[in-house]
Amino acid sequence: MICPVQKEFLQLSRQGNAVPVWTSVPADLLTPVSAYLKLTQGRAAARRSAQNFSFLLESVEGGETIARYTYMGADPFLILRYWLPAAGRGSGTVEIVEKERARRLRGNLMSTARELLSYFRPVRVAELPPFTAGAVGYLGYDLVSQMEPVPLPASGGRKMGPLRRMPDATLTFYSTLLVFDHVKHQIIIIRNVRCSEAMSQKSLRTAYTQAEREIHRIERKLQAPLALEAQTSSARSGRSAPSVQSNFTKEQFKERVRRAKEHIRAGDIFQVVLSQRLETRITVEPFEIYRALRRVNPSPYLFFLRLGEEYVLGSSPEMLVKVTGEEVEYRPIAGTRPRGKDPVEDKEMERELLADEKERAEHVMLVDLGRNDVGRVCRFGTVHVPNLMFVERYSHVMHLVSSVRGKLRPDLDAWDTLWACFPAGTVTGAPKVRAMQIISELEPARRGVYAGAVLYLDFSGNLNSCITIRTVVVADHKAYIQVGAGIVADSVPEREYEETLNKGKAMLKAIEIAQEGSRRSRRK
């Protein structure tokens, strides 16, 4: 059954210019993975085509419990890309792709995105999920150079390989979404009809009929058998175990740790996060890596973004910031222990983590940094910490987590909140601006997608975003994984180097599993 009926739709069209039309279908024979593969089957080969853009957003709440909603979409009606100017400051290059036509101009990312989103006045329906239409994409870490006095690394993009061509931000705008409701075990297919006051009753009825047809077309795709051969990679076959290179040698990284400690001893900073970028050639489709990663490292934020020629996929444990109406939430994560081999050891690890003075001190520092960031956009007196230093468990590790909340000032919006918190202190250090300046001095290349944000922003102005850590970027048959470690006064360079490698293990394991699975399939 299509909702609303046409008569009710005509009434709703007077309340806004984006009216949702939807239906629900049983999800007992589908998974988010199979539904996404069916939705994106038969995509166009044209590189710039909107048919080469799609997304899947999943979640494991609290590290162990499946969250209620999974979102996916394909064929965005508009694509916004942004490239920083060479020096970082000033106007960059904005590309807007709509109806397969691209136009480029000089401009500012935030003002352009805000203008595009402000056009929509969505009709809210209480029974629908929180996210029914809007923008999905990523913001690269280096955008901070437009907001703070943080220079780009001297090498610029020269040491980034194929990544140097990637936009510093990409936002894709969707009016049609598929939403898995894991509580009701159903899929909601939502098509937003774009209306205007100038449309006649006949035009509105035609638009409603077109929405019905699109919904039924998607239903048929979900019912059709899945052609798994569509996932065969065009890359050359190779070994299953990835051979990894870094943009640092081990000694170079350790030397940068020592230089960072000199800054700490001089009183410049309390902490700085140094990272290295790993790269490896892959012989499988990126979605196969995502499938393995969601099993190896289930996390609160699981995402797969197909963005033309590039892919961004990950399993981030950490929210950047969330805005729902006037409610702002920020959840810093800092402090880690491995999971125990049994419940007794697991509880012992939790007690050890909560009693570790060094971990607690670093965590409190980052909570204070978060309070400061949230306080820049929230009403005076509303910022508080309802939950301080509780333990959240994930598949392989447990973390210290806190929650910072506040109420957004009426003259500000989700974009203001995002920029106030961007990038997160947990991937920079403290004080944040000085730490980022030192990162630009010590790291050999731009960070790109790493330590930025993956997000969705709906037409009502609500935002949900995560930090792009535990993330794989794929370009030109290569996978890039960036991993960091927080450097403090008593850091041991050897241990910090090993920590970065440990953080990359889940992603490298996912690549290995995906490639081994592909190799076995070819033998059959």
N, C-alpha and C positions, 0 to 999 in steps of 0.2 A: 504494500500500500504506500502510495506517495503522500507525503505530508509537506505542507498543508494542502487541503483541497484547493482548487483554483479560485473559488469564491473568497476563501480566507486569504489566499495569496494576494489577491487584488486589494484587499483591505490593508494587509501588511505593507504593501508597496507605498502606502502614504506615510509610513513611519520612518523610512530610510531608503537608501539607494543600493543596498546589498541585502537581498532577502534570501534566506536559506530555504532550499527545497530538499527533502531528504526521504530516504527509506531505510529500513533495517532488515538485514538478512541474517540467518543463523550462521554462527562461526564455528560450529562443532567439527566441521571437516576441513577447516582452514587454519593456518598459523599466520602470524605476521610475515614470516619469511616467504611462504608460498603465495600469500596474497600480493605481496610486493612484486614477486617474480611474475605473477600473472598480469598485474597491472601494467608492468613495464615491458612485457613481451612485445617484440616486433617494433622496437623503437627505431626511428629514422637514423640513417647513417650520417646525415649531414652534421658536421661538427658544431655549427652554430645553432642548429635547430633546437627549439624549446623541447622537442621530444627527446633530447639527450640530457634533460635535466629532470631529476626526481629526488625524492627523499624518503627516509624511514626514520622515525623517532620512537625509540622504545625506552622503557625504564624499569629498573628494579629498585623499589622503594626501600630505603634504609639498608641497602646492600643485600637483603635476603628475601624480601617480599615483592612479588610482581605488582607494579602499580596498575591503576585501573585502566588507563587509556594508552593506546599506541596509535600514532598518527603516521599517515603516508600520503604522498601525492605525486603526480606526474604532469607533465605538460603545463608549466606555469604560463600565465597570460602575460607576464612581464618579468624581465630579468634586469637587475641593476648591478653593474660592476664598477669597481673603483680602484684606480691606481694612484699611489702617492706621487707627488713631484719628486724629482731627484734629491732635493735637499730635505724633504720631509715636510717643511712648512709651506703654507700657501695653498692655492687651489690645485687640485689634482685633476686627473682625467676621469670623467664620468661617462659610462656607456649604458644606454638604455635600449634594450631589445624588446620590441613589441610587434606582434604579428609578423615575425621573422624579419623585421626591419630594424637595423641598428643605427643609432645616432650617437655621436660623441661630442662632448662639450667640456669646457673647463668649469669646475665647480667644487662644491663641498659635499661630502658624503652625507652628513647628518641632515643638512638642510634639504638636500634632494630627496632622501628617504622619507623625511618627515612630511614634505610636500606631497609625495606620492601617496602616502598612507592617509593623509588628512582628507583626501577626496572622498573616502568611504565613510558612510554613516550606516553601520550595520544594524539590522534588526535582530535583537537578542531574543532567543527562545530558551526558556528556563530548562526545558528537558534535554537540550543538546549539550554536548561536552564543552569544556571551557574554550577550546580552540576549534573554530569552524572555518576560518579563512584568514589569510594574512601573508606575512613574509617569513621565509625560512632561509637561513644561510649562516655565514661565518664572518667574523671581523678579525683581521690579522693583528697580532701584537703591535706591529710597527706603526699602527695608526696613532699610537700614543704621541708620536712626534708632532702631531697636529694639535695636541691638547696641552702638552707640558714641554718645558725646555729640555727635551731629550733628543740628542742628535742620533741619526742613523749610524750604524757602524761604518767606519771609514771605507771598508771594501764595498759598501752598498749591496747590490744584488749580484756582484760578480762571482761570488763563491756559492751561489745557490743552485747552480746547474739548471735543470728544466724548471725548477720552482720560480726562477726569476721572472717568468712570463705570467705567473699566476696573479690575479688581481689581489690587492690588499684587502678587499672585501667583496663578497658576492651575496646579494639578497635576491631570492626568487619569490615571486608573488603568485599565490594559488587561490583560485575561487572554488576549486573542487578538491575535496579531501575524503579519504577513507579513514574511519576511526574504529579501532577495535575497542569494544567495551568488555574488559575481562571479567567484570562482575556479572553482567547480563548475558555474556557469551554470545555477543552479536557484533556485526559490523554495520556501522552507520555510514551510508554513502551520502555525502552532502554536496550539493551544487548550489552555489550562491548566484542568484540572478541579479545582474547589475541593472538597476532601474534609474529613471530620471523623471522629473515632474513633467517634462515635455512629451513623454510617451503616452500614446493613446491606449484605450482599453484593449483595442485589437492587438497593438504591439506588445502589451503586457501579457496577453493570452498566448501570443506566439512565443514569447520568451519563456513562459512557463512550460509550454509544450516541448520546446527545445531542451529545457532542463530535465524533463521527464525522459526524453530520448537518451540524453547523456547518462542518466542514472541507470537506465535499462541496459545501455551498452556496457557499462562497467559491471553490472550484474552478470551479463553473459560472459565477460572476460573471467570473472571469478568462478563461474561454473565450468569453464572450458578446461580440458586437460592441460597440464603444465609441460611445455617442451623443454626439458632440462638441457638439451643440447645447445640451447640458446646461450648457455653460460660458458661455453667453450672459449678459452682465451685465444686471441690472435698472436700472443707472444710465443716465443720459441720455448720448447720444453727444456727442462734443466733439472738439476739436483733438487731434492726436496728440502734439504737443510740450507737455510739462507747463508750466503757469504756476506759479511757485513763490513762496511767501511765507515769511518767517522770523519767529521771535519776538524777533529782534534786528534793528535797522538796522545797516548797516555801521559807522557812527560809534559806535553804542552798544557794539558788540562790541570795537572797537579801544580804546574808553575802558576797558572791563573788563580788557582785556589790560594796559593801563598800570597799573590798580589792582592787578592780580595781581603785576606786576613790583615794585610798591612793597612788597608783602608779602615778596617774595623778597629785596629789598634790606634789609628790616628783620630778616631772619633767621628769619621765621616758617616758611618752607618753602624747598625747593630747586626744586620744580616743581609746577605745578597744571594739570590738564586742563580747559579751558573749552570748552563746547559750545553750539551753536545748533540749534534745531529747525526744519526745513524742512517745509512742508506743501503739498500739491497735490491738486486734485480729480482722481479717476480715473474712467474710463468703461469699465473692463474688470474681469473677475473677478480677485481677488487671485492665484489660482493661475497665471493667464497672466503676471503680473508675475514670479512665482517661476520659471516656465519660462524667461523671458528672462534673469533674474538668474543662474541656474545656468550659462547659456551665456556671459554677459558677464563674470562674476566667479567662476569655480569656486574653491572654497575647502575647507579641511579640514572645516568644519562648515557644511553646507547644511541648512536646516530650513524646514518649512512647517507651521505650527500653525493649524488652524481651531478657534476657541474660541467657538462660538456666533455672536454678532454681530461679534466682532473676529477679526482675523488677525494673526499674527506670522510674518514670513518673512525670511530673511536668508542671508548667505554670509559667516559670520565666519571670519577667519583664525586666531583665537586661542582656545586652550583656557583655561578658568578653572582647573579642577583635575579630576584623575581619580583615582579610588580603585578598586583591584582587589584584593580581599582586604585585606592589610595594606600593599600598595604604594601610595604616594601620588606623583603626578606633577604638576608645575606647569611651564608653558612660557611664560615671558614673551617677548613680541615687542616690540621697540623699535628703530627705525632702518630707514629705507626709501630705496630708490632705484628709479627706473623700469627696466623691462626694456629691454635694448638691442635695436636693430633687427636685429642679426645676432649670431652667437655671439661674435665678436671684441669688439663693443661691450658685449655682455652680461657678458663676463669683465672688461672694464675697469670697468664699473659695480660689479661685485662687489669688485674691488680698492679702488675709491674708497670704498665703504661700509665695508669692514674697516679702512681707514686713517683714517677720519674720527674725530678725537679727541672732538669734541662728541657724536657719535652713540654712540661707545663708552662715554663717561662716563655718559651718560643710561641706556644699557643696563645697565651694571654696577650703577648705583643701583637699578634695578628688579629686577635679579637678587637683590641684597641684601635688598630689600623682600620678594621671594618667599621667600627662605630664612628670613626672620623669620616670615612667615605660616605656612609649612609646619612650621617648628620649634615652633610653638605646639601642634601636635597629634601630632608624631612623637617616637619614642623618642630619647633623648639620644644623640648621636654617629652617628645614621643619616642625617642630612640632608647631601646632597652634590650637586655640580653635575657630572654626567658629561659634559655637552656645553656648553661656554661659547662663545657668540657664533659660531655657524655661520650660513651664508646659506641661506635657504629661498626657492625661487622660486615665484611665482604667475603668473597669466595676464598681468597688467599691471605688477606690481611685484615686488621682492625685499625680504626683511626680514632683520634680525639676530634670531636666535632662540637661546635657551638652554633647557636642561632642568634642573629642580631636582627631586630625588627624596628620599624618606625612607620610613621604616616607621612605620605608624600605631600609636599607643599602644593597648594592649589594652582600656583602659577607655573609649575613644572610638570614634566611628563616622563614617560618611560625612557625616552632617549636621554634626557638629562640624568636620570638615575644610572643608566648604563655607563655613560661617560664618567660620572662621578666615581664609579667603582672600578673602572677599566684602566689597566688590567688589574687582576686580583693581586693583593699583597703576597699571597702564598706562592706566586710565581715570579715575584720581583725582589722582595725584601723590604727592609724598613730602615730609615724613612724612605718612602716609596720613590719619590722623584730622584733623590741622590742615588739610590740603589739602581734605578734604571739607567742613569748616566754611566755608572760603573759597568753595568752589563754591556752597554754600547762600546765601552773602552776595552773590555776583556773578551767578549765573544767575537769570533771572526766574521760572522755574516748576520744578516737580518734573520729574525726569528720566523717571520712569515706567519703561517696559521698557528703555530705553537704558542701557547700561553695567551692566546686571544680568547675568542668566544664563539660557540655555536649557539644559535638562538632561534626562537620564533617570536614574532611580534604580531598580534592580531589587529584587526581593523578597529577594535575598541580601545587600543592602546595598552593592552595587557602584554607583559613580557615574561618569558622564561628563558634562562640562559645558563650555560655551563662553561667551565674553563676548558680550553682545548689542550688537555693533557691526556696521557694514555691514548694518543691519537696517531693514526697513520694517514699520511698524504700520499696519493699515488699520481704520478705523472710520467709519461713516456716509459711505461713498463718498469718503473722503479718505485719502491716504497721508501718513504722518508719518515723516520721516527725521531722525535726530539725529546730528550730526557734531562732533567735537572736535579740539582741537590742544593739544599739551603746551607750556605756557608756562614758559620758563626766563629767567635773568637777561638774556641778550642777545637775547631774542625781539624781532622787528620786528612791530608790530601788523598792518600791512598784509599781511605774508607769512602770519601766523597765520590771519588771516581767509580768505585765499586757500586755505590748506591745508584748512580745514574744507570749503570748497566743492569742492575737488578730491576729498575723501573721499566726497562725496555723488554724484559723477558716475556711478559704476557703477549705483547704485540708480535715479537719474533716467533714465539711459539705458535701463535695463530697463523702466521705466514707459513711456518713449517707444516702445520696440520693441513692447511688448505692445499699446499703443493703436493704433499704426500697423498692426499685424497684424489687429486687430479691425476697423479702418476698411476695410482691403482686403477682408476677408471679407464685409462688408456690401455691397460694390460688386458682388460676384459674383452 
